[in-house]
Amino acid sequence: MIGIDGCLKRIMDIPGARSVTLVDGASGLAIAAAGRHDVVDQHEDAAAATDVVRSVLTSPAMATGRRGDDITEIIVCGTGGYHLLNLIDGDFDGRLFVHVLFDGDTGNLAMARYQLRIILAEFSKDDHGQ
């Protein structure tokens, strides 16, 4: 079992990870963060990432059309890297998600997605303590 700190540390150990923010999607507030938040701080990151998640989740164009087929991951690719926004399953008051920024030169999108899913699955089974 891993707590919040262990979860963030393991995410930052994924090759190419530059920053990670654990966000309360209900409030848009950062719960915890690790790594380098050069452009914006963790609180601005959380608020902006929440806007992206809410936009995708409420967009009719993003509806999958099948009952029970929810959006669990959002990928945004840029010229210098990519952002993974993963919604965390579990029994939470609000919907938690992580926003991870990866470097495009040192990261591998497929491996990052795979490793992130494993870490978050273990975290969501935990008691969420630190």
Secondary structure, 3 states (H helix, E strand, C coil): CCCHHHHHHHHHCCCCEEEEEEEECCCCEEEEEEECCCCCCHHHHHHHHHHHHHHHHHCHHHCCCCCCCCCCEEEEECCCEEEEEEECCCCCCCCEEEEEEEECCCCCHHHHHHHHHHHHHHHHHCCCCC
